[in-house]
């Protein structure tokens, strides 16, 4: 008899407001009631992305995942069957190691590129495939079955095991903490240079 959750996503790539949802509402794991953890299952950030993958759920952003894992311990208990597909952005790359340490498999975006038709955005910049929805729309990496799900054989080409993942993750994405620190340092320098008052030299 009451709203539990509402999520809206703008389909306009130039929209200033991309997402809208209920504030101060208790969130739920999208599709959790239909998940089978005894088979390969998938955890994604976005609900729309998850609709393309059979036996998957969506947690709605990095800030919600840990709470949901506590509420549903069966997910961590069967982490060897699970793959977390973080979005292909800096925030997602920062989180991969955390879920790998829990035993979840991870998804490698490196070889997923837009096809020639969609290689560039409308403003002429190179298109980066940011999530599963993007990959279905703009790349040739995935076939869809008659029910609209990505064919599992296509999907598993990009799934990597948790075992021994740390070395490869470091090679692919570098030291994320160090990179984040350097970025913050550069931003701080820019702010200081803009706000610093010029000094009068003494002769």
NUMINU-904941 format. One line per 10 residues: number of its first residue (from 1); for each residue x, y, z of N, C-alpha, C. Coordinates in pm, 1 decimal. Example, Ala and Ser with C-alpha at 12.3 -4.5 7.8 and 13.67 -1.06 7.14 Angstrom:
BEGIN
1 = 1319.0 -569.0 780.0 1230.0 -450.0 780.0 1320.0 -330.0 780.0; 1285.0 -225.0 708.0 1367.0 -106.0 714.0 1290.0 3.0 787.0
//
This chain:
BEGIN
1 = 79.5 -123.0 0.0 0.0 0.0 0.0 82.0 126.9 0.0; 215.4 115.2 -15.8 297.3 236.1 -22.3 411.9 215.0 -121.6; 464.7 326.9 -171.1 577.8 318.9 -263.2 701.0 270.8 -187.2; 768.0 171.3 -243.6 893.6 122.9 -185.7 1011.4 180.8 -262.8; 999.7 180.1 -393.9 1111.4 227.8 -474.2 1062.8 277.0 -608.8; 1126.4 380.3 -658.7 1097.9 432.0 -792.1 1227.8 483.6 -849.3; 1261.5 440.1 -969.7 1382.6 488.2 -1036.2 1348.3 530.6 -1177.9; 1395.7 646.2 -1217.7 1376.4 693.3 -1354.8 1511.8 729.7 -1414.2; 1527.5 704.5 -1542.5 1653.8 730.9 -1610.7 1624.8 804.5 -1740.4; 1685.0 920.5 -1758.8 1665.6 995.8 -1881.9 1736.3 926.5 -1997.3
11 = 1669.4 918.7 -2112.7 1729.9 857.8 -2231.4 1801.3 962.1 -2317.0; 1794.6 1088.6 -2276.1 1862.0 1197.4 -2347.8 2004.5 1210.1 -2295.6; 2102.8 1182.0 -2382.4 2242.6 1183.0 -2335.9 2290.1 1322.4 -2294.5; 2216.2 1427.6 -2332.8 2254.2 1564.1 -2295.8 2178.1 1614.1 -2173.1; 2094.2 1529.7 -2115.1 2013.6 1570.7 -2000.3 2101.4 1603.4 -1879.9; 2069.2 1714.1 -1813.0 2143.0 1752.6 -1692.7 2100.0 1668.2 -1573.5; 1974.8 1622.2 -1571.7 1923.9 1535.1 -1466.7 1906.7 1395.7 -1525.8; 2002.4 1306.9 -1500.7 2000.8 1174.0 -1562.2 1915.9 1075.2 -1483.8; 1914.8 1087.6 -1350.8 1843.3 992.5 -1266.2 1746.6 1064.7 -1172.6; 1636.6 996.0 -1139.2 1544.1 1049.3 -1038.7 1489.6 930.9 -960.8
21 = 1492.2 939.3 -829.2 1437.5 830.6 -747.6 1378.6 886.4 -617.9; 1312.6 797.4 -545.0 1251.6 838.8 -419.2 1359.4 866.6 -315.6; 1352.7 981.1 -252.5 1449.3 1015.4 -148.8 1404.4 958.7 -14.4; 1501.9 920.4 66.1 1477.0 867.9 202.1 1387.2 744.0 203.7; 1394.3 664.6 96.3 1314.8 541.0 90.9 1406.3 421.5 112.6; 1352.1 315.8 173.5 1428.9 192.1 189.3 1440.0 124.7 53.8; 1561.8 108.0 7.8 1582.1 48.4 -124.6 1578.5 -103.7 -116.0; 1545.7 -166.5 -227.8 1545.2 -311.5 -237.3 1632.1 -354.0 -354.5; 1684.4 -475.3 -345.7 1763.9 -530.0 -455.6 1670.8 -565.2 -570.5; 1692.6 -502.9 -684.4 1605.7 -526.3 -799.4 1616.1 -671.7 -846.0
31 = 1501.7 -740.7 -847.9 1490.4 -877.9 -898.9 1540.6 -985.3 -803.2; 1565.8 -951.3 -677.9 1623.7 -1047.0 -583.6 1534.3 -1169.8 -563.0; 1402.7 -1153.6 -573.4 1310.9 -1265.3 -548.9 1321.8 -1375.7 -653.6; 1385.0 -1345.3 -766.2 1392.2 -1443.0 -875.2 1534.6 -1493.4 -899.8; 1626.8 -1460.6 -809.3 1766.9 -1497.0 -829.5 1795.8 -1638.0 -778.1; 1870.9 -1714.1 -857.6 1915.4 -1848.1 -817.9 2066.8 -1843.8 -799.0; 2110.7 -1847.4 -671.9 2253.5 -1834.8 -643.1 2330.2 -1966.0 -664.6; 2257.9 -2073.4 -694.7 2323.5 -2201.8 -720.6 2368.4 -2215.7 -865.2; 2332.6 -2117.7 -947.3 2376.1 -2111.0 -1086.6 2454.3 -1981.8 -1104.8; 2524.4 -1964.6 -1217.9 2593.3 -1836.0 -1241.5 2493.7 -1720.4 -1229.9
41 = 2528.0 -1623.4 -1144.8 2440.8 -1507.0 -1128.6 2524.0 -1379.4 -1136.2; 2453.2 -1267.4 -1154.4 2521.2 -1142.1 -1182.1 2463.9 -1028.3 -1099.1; 2553.1 -940.3 -1053.5 2514.9 -821.0 -979.1 2559.4 -699.4 -1059.0; 2465.9 -612.0 -1091.5 2496.0 -493.3 -1170.7 2451.2 -367.8 -1096.9; 2507.4 -255.3 -1139.0 2467.2 -129.2 -1076.7 2326.1 -89.5 -1119.7; 2299.8 -91.6 -1249.8 2174.5 -38.8 -1301.3 2068.4 -143.4 -1330.2; 1942.0 -109.3 -1300.0 1830.1 -201.0 -1324.8 1811.9 -227.5 -1474.7; 1826.2 -123.5 -1556.9 1810.6 -142.4 -1702.0 1917.5 -238.1 -1754.1; 2041.5 -222.1 -1707.6 2149.7 -312.4 -1749.3 2116.2 -456.9 -1714.4; 2060.0 -477.1 -1595.7 2033.6 -613.4 -1548.7 1924.5 -683.4 -1629.8
51 = 1837.2 -607.5 -1695.8 1730.0 -670.7 -1773.1 1783.0 -743.5 -1896.5; 1907.8 -718.0 -1932.1 1968.3 -785.4 -2047.9 2039.6 -914.8 -2009.3; 2049.1 -943.9 -1877.9 2126.3 -1059.8 -1833.6 2039.4 -1151.6 -1748.2; 2031.0 -1276.1 -1790.8 1950.3 -1373.5 -1718.0 2010.4 -1399.9 -1580.4; 1924.3 -1419.7 -1480.3 1964.1 -1449.2 -1342.6 2055.1 -1338.9 -1285.9; 2004.3 -1217.2 -1290.5 2083.1 -1103.9 -1240.8 1997.2 -1013.3 -1153.4; 2066.3 -932.7 -1072.7 2002.5 -833.7 -987.2 2074.6 -700.6 -1003.6; 2010.2 -593.1 -957.4 2072.2 -460.2 -962.3 2068.7 -397.5 -824.1; 2181.1 -337.5 -785.5 2189.1 -279.3 -650.5 2184.1 -127.4 -650.4; 2181.1 -66.1 -768.0 2152.9 77.3 -774.5 2264.3 170.1 -732.1
61 = 2390.5 131.2 -749.4 2499.9 221.1 -716.1 2590.7 166.6 -608.1; 2714.5 211.8 -610.4 2818.0 159.7 -521.3 2782.8 175.8 -374.1; 2711.6 283.6 -340.2 2684.3 312.0 -198.9 2586.2 214.8 -135.7; 2513.4 135.9 -217.1 2411.4 46.3 -163.2 2456.7 -99.5 -150.9; 2560.3 -137.9 -224.9 2594.7 -280.0 -235.7 2625.2 -345.5 -101.7; 2708.2 -284.2 -18.5 2750.6 -348.3 106.1 2632.0 -377.2 197.8; 2536.0 -284.5 202.6 2417.5 -304.8 285.3 2337.9 -424.8 234.1; 2324.7 -435.9 102.1 2248.6 -546.6 44.3 2317.7 -680.9 68.2; 2450.5 -682.5 67.3 2523.1 -806.5 93.3 2502.3 -853.3 237.6; 2486.9 -757.8 328.2 2457.1 -793.6 467.2 2315.0 -847.7 480.5
71 = 2221.8 -787.9 408.1 2081.5 -829.7 414.1 2059.1 -965.7 348.1; 2143.2 -998.2 250.0 2127.9 -1123.1 174.4 2260.0 -1201.2 177.5; 2292.5 -1264.3 292.0 2420.6 -1334.1 307.9 2441.6 -1447.3 207.7; 2334.3 -1497.7 147.9 2347.6 -1605.7 49.3 2426.5 -1561.0 -73.6; 2431.0 -1431.5 -97.3 2508.2 -1380.6 -211.2 2657.9 -1402.3 -189.0; 2707.3 -1360.6 -72.4 2849.7 -1379.0 -40.8 2884.9 -1526.6 -22.3; 2790.4 -1603.8 33.3 2815.7 -1745.8 53.9 2833.7 -1820.2 -77.9; 2775.7 -1766.9 -183.7 2787.1 -1828.2 -316.4 2861.4 -1736.8 -414.0; 2954.6 -1659.3 -359.8 3027.5 -1562.4 -442.0 3099.2 -1626.8 -559.7; 3141.3 -1754.3 -545.7 3211.5 -1822.3 -654.8 3122.9 -1837.2 -778.8
81 = 2990.5 -1832.2 -759.8 2897.0 -1837.4 -873.2 2862.0 -1698.7 -925.6; 2900.8 -1595.6 -851.7 2856.5 -1459.8 -883.1 2960.8 -1375.9 -953.9; 2914.8 -1290.0 -1042.3 3001.2 -1193.0 -1111.0 2943.5 -1054.3 -1089.3; 3025.8 -963.0 -1038.9 2982.7 -824.5 -1023.7 3025.5 -747.9 -1148.5; 2928.4 -690.4 -1217.2 2958.3 -611.4 -1337.5 2946.0 -463.9 -1301.4; 3059.3 -406.0 -1260.2 3061.5 -263.5 -1230.4 3055.9 -185.5 -1361.1; 3002.2 -64.3 -1356.4 3004.0 21.8 -1474.4 3147.8 49.6 -1514.3; 3169.0 75.7 -1642.2 3302.7 101.2 -1695.3 3338.7 248.8 -1677.5; 3356.7 288.2 -1551.8 3397.3 425.4 -1520.3 3492.5 420.9 -1401.3; 3544.1 536.4 -1361.8 3642.7 539.6 -1252.7 3585.9 483.9 -1122.9
91 = 3460.1 517.7 -1092.5 3398.9 468.4 -969.2 3389.8 316.0 -970.3; 3352.1 260.0 -1084.2 3342.5 114.7 -1096.7 3477.0 46.6 -1083.2; 3578.2 102.4 -1147.3 3713.3 44.8 -1140.7 3767.6 48.2 -997.7; 3729.9 152.8 -924.2 3774.3 163.8 -785.3 3715.2 53.0 -697.7; 3598.0 2.2 -736.4 3527.0 -94.4 -652.6 3558.4 -240.7 -685.6; 3618.6 -267.8 -800.1 3638.8 -407.4 -842.7 3714.4 -488.0 -737.7; 3824.7 -435.1 -688.5 3907.9 -510.4 -593.7 3830.6 -549.6 -468.5; 3740.2 -461.8 -424.5 3662.1 -488.8 -303.1 3577.9 -615.7 -320.2; 3510.0 -627.7 -434.5 3423.1 -743.8 -455.7 3503.3 -868.7 -492.1; 3618.3 -850.0 -555.5 3705.7 -964.1 -585.6 3756.9 -1025.8 -456.1
101 = 3791.0 -941.6 -358.1 3838.2 -992.0 -228.3 3731.5 -1074.5 -157.1; 3604.8 -1047.5 -186.4 3495.1 -1125.2 -128.6 3474.9 -1258.4 -201.0; 3544.8 -1275.1 -314.5 3532.8 -1400.5 -388.6 3447.0 -1393.8 -513.2; 3391.7 -1274.5 -543.1 3311.1 -1259.8 -664.5 3401.6 -1250.1 -787.9; 3354.5 -1305.4 -897.5 3423.2 -1287.6 -1024.6 3403.1 -1143.6 -1071.2; 3479.6 -1101.8 -1170.7 3470.3 -963.9 -1217.4 3458.9 -960.1 -1369.2; 3419.4 -845.8 -1421.3 3391.0 -828.1 -1563.2 3492.6 -732.0 -1622.4; 3559.4 -776.2 -1728.1 3664.6 -693.6 -1790.1 3611.3 -622.9 -1914.6; 3616.8 -490.1 -1910.9 3561.9 -407.8 -2019.1 3661.9 -377.7 -2130.1; 3787.4 -410.9 -2108.5 3895.7 -363.9 -2195.0 3868.3 -380.9 -2344.1
111 = 3817.9 -496.8 -2385.8 3801.7 -525.7 -2528.6 3663.6 -492.6 -2583.4; 3578.1 -431.2 -2502.7 3443.9 -396.6 -2550.5 3444.5 -253.9 -2603.9; 3437.4 -243.3 -2735.1 3443.9 -113.3 -2802.8 3319.0 -93.2 -2887.7; 3286.7 33.5 -2913.1 3173.8 64.8 -3000.7 3208.0 23.8 -3143.7; 3107.8 -23.0 -3218.2 3133.6 -59.4 -3358.7 3149.6 67.7 -3443.1; 3185.3 49.6 -3568.6 3216.1 164.9 -3654.1 3099.8 263.0 -3668.0; 2977.6 210.4 -3671.3 2860.2 296.6 -3687.5 2844.5 392.9 -3570.5; 2878.3 347.0 -3450.1 2858.5 428.0 -3329.2 2991.0 466.5 -3263.4; 3096.4 467.0 -3341.0 3230.2 490.1 -3285.1 3242.8 626.1 -3217.4; 3166.1 723.4 -3266.7 3176.0 858.8 -3210.5 3042.8 905.3 -3152.9
121 = 3050.8 985.8 -3047.7 2932.2 1049.4 -2992.3 2885.2 1160.1 -3086.2; 2767.6 1214.3 -3060.4 2711.5 1318.5 -3146.9 2798.5 1444.5 -3150.6; 2880.0 1465.5 -3047.2 2968.0 1583.6 -3045.1 3105.1 1555.7 -3105.2; 3122.9 1434.6 -3161.9 3247.8 1401.5 -3230.2 3352.8 1334.8 -3142.7; 3326.9 1323.2 -3013.1 3422.4 1256.5 -2924.0 3409.5 1104.3 -2936.4; 3517.8 1034.4 -2905.4 3518.6 889.5 -2913.0 3423.1 831.9 -2808.1; 3337.9 737.9 -2849.8 3240.6 679.6 -2757.7 3306.6 573.6 -2670.0; 3286.0 584.1 -2542.0 3330.5 483.3 -2446.5 3208.3 402.1 -2403.7; 3217.5 270.1 -2412.8 3108.2 184.5 -2368.0 3110.1 183.2 -2215.8; 3007.3 241.1 -2154.6 3008.9 264.7 -2010.2 2937.6 157.9 -1928.4
131 = 2845.0 83.8 -1991.7 2769.7 -16.7 -1917.0 2710.9 -118.7 -2013.8; 2636.7 -216.2 -1961.8 2580.2 -321.6 -2045.3 2480.3 -266.2 -2145.9; 2399.3 -172.1 -2103.2 2304.1 -108.7 -2193.9 2375.8 -47.6 -2313.3; 2484.9 24.9 -2288.7 2568.5 81.1 -2394.7 2621.8 -27.4 -2486.8; 2669.0 -136.9 -2426.3 2729.5 -246.0 -2504.2 2628.7 -308.6 -2599.0; 2505.0 -324.6 -2552.5 2399.8 -381.6 -2637.6 2364.0 -285.4 -2750.1; 2357.5 -156.2 -2719.3 2315.3 -56.1 -2817.6 2422.6 -23.5 -2920.9; 2548.7 -15.7 -2876.4 2651.1 43.4 -2961.6 2766.1 -50.0 -3002.0; 2766.9 -173.7 -2954.7 2875.6 -264.5 -2991.6 2820.2 -390.3 -3056.9; 2911.4 -471.0 -3112.6 2873.6 -598.5 -3173.9 2917.0 -716.3 -3086.8
141 = 2941.3 -691.0 -2959.0 2997.6 -793.8 -2871.3 2894.7 -897.4 -2826.3; 2768.0 -858.1 -2821.3 2668.0 -946.3 -2761.8 2549.4 -973.8 -2854.3; 2513.7 -1100.2 -2863.9 2389.1 -1139.6 -2930.3 2280.8 -1152.9 -2824.3; 2156.5 -1128.1 -2862.9 2044.0 -1144.8 -2771.8 1963.5 -1267.6 -2813.3; 1918.0 -1345.2 -2714.3 1835.0 -1461.2 -2745.9 1690.2 -1416.3 -2767.7; 1600.4 -1509.4 -2790.2 1461.0 -1475.9 -2823.0 1389.6 -1405.1 -2708.8; 1441.0 -1416.8 -2586.4 1381.1 -1349.7 -2470.2 1446.4 -1215.3 -2439.0; 1543.7 -1176.1 -2522.1 1608.7 -1046.6 -2501.8 1726.1 -1048.5 -2406.4; 1771.3 -1169.4 -2366.0 1888.1 -1181.3 -2279.2 2014.5 -1198.6 -2362.9; 2126.6 -1146.9 -2312.6 2255.5 -1168.4 -2379.0 2287.3 -1317.3 -2376.3
151 = 2331.0 -1370.4 -2490.4 2369.9 -1511.3 -2499.3 2486.5 -1535.0 -2403.0; 2473.5 -1634.8 -2316.1 2571.6 -1655.0 -2209.0 2712.8 -1677.5 -2262.2; 2727.1 -1749.7 -2372.4 2860.5 -1773.6 -2428.7 2929.6 -1642.8 -2466.4; 2853.0 -1543.8 -2511.4 2910.2 -1412.5 -2543.6 2951.2 -1339.4 -2416.5; 2867.5 -1350.5 -2314.8 2893.0 -1280.4 -2188.6 3016.0 -1335.4 -2117.2; 3031.2 -1467.5 -2117.3 3139.5 -1528.6 -2039.7 3277.8 -1499.8 -2097.3; 3283.9 -1448.1 -2221.7 3412.9 -1407.3 -2279.4 3479.2 -1296.4 -2198.3; 3399.8 -1223.9 -2119.9 3451.8 -1107.8 -2046.4 3449.9 -1128.5 -1895.3; 3410.7 -1248.2 -1851.2 3408.0 -1278.3 -1708.0 3544.2 -1332.5 -1665.5; 3599.4 -1277.2 -1558.3 3729.6 -1320.1 -1508.1 3713.5 -1374.2 -1365.9
161 = 3786.3 -1479.3 -1336.2 3779.4 -1542.1 -1204.2 3843.0 -1453.6 -1097.1; 3793.4 -1467.3 -975.0 3848.8 -1390.2 -863.7 3990.5 -1435.5 -830.3; 4018.8 -1566.1 -846.4 4150.9 -1619.4 -813.7 4259.2 -1552.8 -899.3; 4360.4 -1496.9 -832.5 4472.3 -1435.1 -903.3 4437.2 -1306.9 -975.3; 4325.4 -1245.1 -938.2 4278.0 -1127.2 -1011.3 4357.1 -1001.0 -979.4; 4411.9 -990.4 -858.7 4471.2 -864.5 -813.4 4584.9 -815.9 -903.7; 4669.4 -909.1 -947.1 4782.5 -870.4 -1032.4 4731.5 -814.3 -1164.3; 4634.7 -884.7 -1226.2 4581.9 -837.8 -1354.1 4510.4 -704.3 -1339.5; 4435.7 -688.0 -1230.9 4365.1 -562.1 -1207.9 4462.9 -446.0 -1196.2; 4574.3 -469.1 -1127.0 4675.3 -364.3 -1111.8 4738.8 -330.7 -1246.1
171 = 4763.5 -433.4 -1328.1 4821.7 -410.2 -1460.8 4725.2 -333.2 -1550.4; 4596.4 -367.0 -1541.3 4496.2 -301.8 -1626.8 4467.7 -159.1 -1584.3; 4447.1 -140.2 -1454.4 4396.1 -12.0 -1406.4 4494.6 63.6 -1318.8; 4613.8 7.5 -1297.6 4712.9 75.2 -1215.7 4674.1 76.4 -1069.1; 4750.9 150.8 -992.5 4721.5 166.6 -849.4 4613.8 273.5 -835.2; 4488.9 230.5 -816.5 4376.1 323.7 -817.7 4386.1 427.8 -705.8; 4433.4 387.0 -588.4 4444.9 481.2 -477.0 4548.3 589.5 -507.1; 4660.0 546.6 -564.3 4765.4 642.6 -598.8 4717.1 738.4 -707.3; 4646.9 682.7 -807.5 4594.7 765.9 -916.1 4493.1 866.9 -863.8; 4410.0 824.0 -770.9 4308.6 912.5 -713.5 4375.8 1025.3 -634.5
181 = 4481.5 988.8 -559.7 4554.7 1088.3 -481.5 4619.2 1192.5 -572.8; 4681.9 1146.7 -681.6 4747.2 1239.1 -774.9 4645.4 1332.1 -840.7; 4528.4 1277.4 -873.1 4422.4 1358.4 -934.7 4374.7 1466.2 -838.4; 4356.0 1428.5 -710.8 4313.1 1524.5 -610.2 4417.7 1633.2 -589.3; 4545.1 1592.1 -593.9 4654.7 1687.6 -576.1 4657.1 1790.4 -690.0; 4635.3 1742.1 -813.2 4632.5 1832.2 -928.3 4514.3 1928.1 -920.2; 4399.1 1877.3 -875.7 4281.2 1963.3 -862.2 4304.0 2069.6 -755.8; 4368.5 2029.8 -645.4 4398.7 2124.8 -538.4 4492.6 2235.0 -588.5; 4591.0 2197.8 -670.1 4685.0 2296.6 -726.1 4612.5 2398.4 -813.0; 4515.9 2349.5 -892.0 4440.1 2439.5 -979.3 4359.5 2539.0 -897.4
191 = 4296.4 2488.6 -790.6 4215.4 2576.0 -704.8 4302.1 2681.4 -638.2; 4418.5 2637.6 -588.0 4510.7 2730.5 -520.8 4560.7 2836.5 -617.2; 4595.6 2794.6 -740.0 4648.1 2889.7 -838.2 4542.2 2992.5 -879.9; 4415.3 2952.7 -877.2 4308.5 3045.5 -914.5 4276.8 3143.9 -802.3; 4290.2 3098.4 -677.3 4250.9 3182.6 -563.8 4367.0 3260.2 -501.4; 4490.6 3218.6 -531.7 4606.2 3285.2 -470.3 4618.0 3429.5 -520.1; 4647.1 3520.9 -428.1 4665.4 3661.7 -465.2 4808.2 3682.3 -514.6; 4823.9 3760.7 -624.0 4959.9 3786.9 -672.5 5039.6 3868.1 -571.7; 5163.2 3834.6 -554.1 5248.8 3908.3 -459.7 5330.6 4012.1 -531.7; 5361.1 4121.8 -461.1 5441.7 4230.2 -519.3 5589.0 4199.3 -496.1
201 = 5666.5 4187.6 -603.7 5809.3 4154.5 -586.0 5884.6 4270.9 -523.5; 5988.2 4236.9 -445.3 6074.6 4339.8 -387.3 6198.3 4356.0 -474.2; 6235.2 4482.1 -499.6 6353.7 4509.5 -581.8 6461.9 4571.6 -495.6
//
